[in-house]
Amino acid sequence: MTSSPSPFRFPVAARYAGMESSPLKDIFALAAREDVVSFAGGIPDPELFALEDVTACYDWVLAKNGHRALQYGVSEGEVELREQAARRVSRDLPTDVSQIRVTSGSQEGLFVVAQALLEPGDVVLVESPTYLAAVQAFSVHGARMIGVETDDDGVIPEALEEAIRTHHPRMVYLIPTFQNPTGRTMPVERRQAVADVLLRTDVPLIEDDPYGALSFTGSTWAPIAALPGMSERTILLNSMSKLMSPGVRIGWMRAEGPVLDTLAVAKAAISMQSSVVDQLMVARYLETADLDAHVATVSGVYRERRDAMARAIAPVLPDGAHVTHPEGGMFLWAALGEGYDAQEMLSAAVEAGVAYLPGWSFFADNADRSTMRLSFVTHSPAVIEDAIATLGEVIAAHRA
Ligand SMILES: Cc1ncc(COP(=O)(O)O)c(C=O)c1O
């Protein structure tokens, strides 16, 4: 008898070893389960997509510019989209077309930045906690992520300066507005204090701003890049994902100087260019549709859902727990406190029909395992209230 040969197994790079699953893949799997109300993903409500406008823009692009739309394009991005991007960024920070590089969403932007700027072993300072897929994009390039202490106003400038002096980072990565995962926003004075530290220590900033326009109060915050002296040392990333559609996969980076060429070369190495037809559609949309009005409608709906979640969660949290009250964006962040482990509790929660994202994966180091991220945008207030009540029962059953 011959023994059956063991199946072939591709050898994988050390940087991906042990990553057969990732928290992000798990989120999408949870979100797809029909018997579970999932607050795990940052997934916009599809009912709110501007389907008619988007369809009209695709139709127009294919009718008027079809041959070009289906052809290869340039790594920097199509000029119509870069013009529209420059126009939007210029609301806070004067920007011309030459300073915009189109990306396939901000996620690719982060990967391009990592490819272009990081050497193995470089340190990247990040907020504690921070966006987990940024940590992934940087760490697969061999970077070492170090978390910097935060409070309700974001990263603490003194802690940032101390970490810079101790670790000599290649760059600092921040999400100052409606942050993922906490929903927190850095006030203007804190932005200035952070800029002062970066100017004093001469460290570049990667500023990720996919959520800034999703304001529930009407207030918006100019990026740190717009503060005096900061534009030349910041790469600012924006995305259409949370404002228009994540499926379209279009975003852009704004930078200055020779690094723009390096970013274009890295982008070309990764994907040649972003989809031309999608770029032209987004350009047409930004030119002819009213994105601000659309975002205002979406934000109004999200605000009601934030209110529903905030109302429902307050009474079910244990004494001493801390929960954020975001003024925009998609996420609420709860720290249950001493004795709770949100990862361990997750299977009981899913069993009961509700899912969240355990917070530990958002920490580069020293994770607080009692934390969880809850996205309030995907479900109606009634569904949110019921599911949070269920979550409350699960929390009560795990009371330390
Ligand atoms: C802070 C942050 N940056 C970047 C991204 C990537 O988004 P996309 O690639 O869809 O633009 C996300 C998505 O959740 C995010 O939360």
The ligand as an SDF file (V2000), in Angstrom:
LIG
                    3D

 16 16  0  0  0  0  0  0  0  0999 V2000
   -8.0930   54.7670    9.7760 C   0  0  0  0  0  0  0  0  0  0  0  0
   -8.3190   54.0290    8.4940 C   0  0  0  0  0  0  0  0  0  0  0  0
   -7.4350   54.1740    7.5070 N   0  0  0  0  0  0  0  0  0  0  0  0
   -7.5990   53.5550    6.3310 C   0  0  0  0  0  0  0  0  0  0  0  0
   -8.6660   52.7190    6.1080 C   0  0  0  0  0  0  0  0  0  0  0  0
   -8.7500   52.0130    4.7900 C   0  0  0  0  0  0  0  0  0  0  0  0
   -9.8680   52.3530    4.0840 O   0  0  0  0  0  0  0  0  0  0  0  0
   -9.9880   52.2890    2.5080 P   0  0  0  0  0  0  0  0  0  0  0  0
   -8.8290   51.5080    1.9910 O   0  0  0  0  0  0  0  0  0  0  0  0
  -11.2880   51.6600    2.2420 O   0  0  0  0  0  0  0  0  0  0  0  0
   -9.8920   53.7210    2.0630 O   0  0  0  0  0  0  0  0  0  0  0  0
   -9.6110   52.5240    7.1150 C   0  0  0  0  0  0  0  0  0  0  0  0
  -10.7580   51.6100    6.9090 C   0  0  0  0  0  0  0  0  0  0  0  0
  -11.4630   51.2050    7.7890 O   0  0  0  0  0  0  0  0  0  0  0  0
   -9.4350   53.2040    8.3420 C   0  0  0  0  0  0  0  0  0  0  0  0
  -10.2840   53.0620    9.3540 O   0  0  0  0  0  0  0  0  0  0  0  0
  1  2  1  0
  2  3  1  0
  2 15  2  0
  3  4  2  0
  4  5  1  0
  5  6  1  0
  5 12  2  0
  6  7  1  0
  7  8  1  0
  8  9  2  0
  8 10  1  0
  8 11  1  0
 12 13  1  0
 12 15  1  0
 13 14  2  0
 15 16  1  0
M  END
$$$$
